[in-house]
């Protein structure tokens, strides 16, 4: 989960709003209390979504890699236009 941890922490200000969109069961307060760590998001998903630890980690992994891929595609398009 180190790659996920790096992405979550380094891009947390940019993606925390998307966390709420991805997991609608999380409240605004839940998202504010998250520290941008994988562990804090796993705990929140366990509490609010009823996921087990492994399921929460899988869901985060799928989401982070999808976000990261989309972010890279945007950067490639921007850099290609420069």
Secondary structure, DSSP 8 states (H G I E B T S, - for coil): -HHHHHHHHHHHHHHHHHHHHH-TTS-HHHHHH--S-HHHHHHHHHHHH---HHHHHHHHHHHHHHHHHHHHHHHHHHHHH-
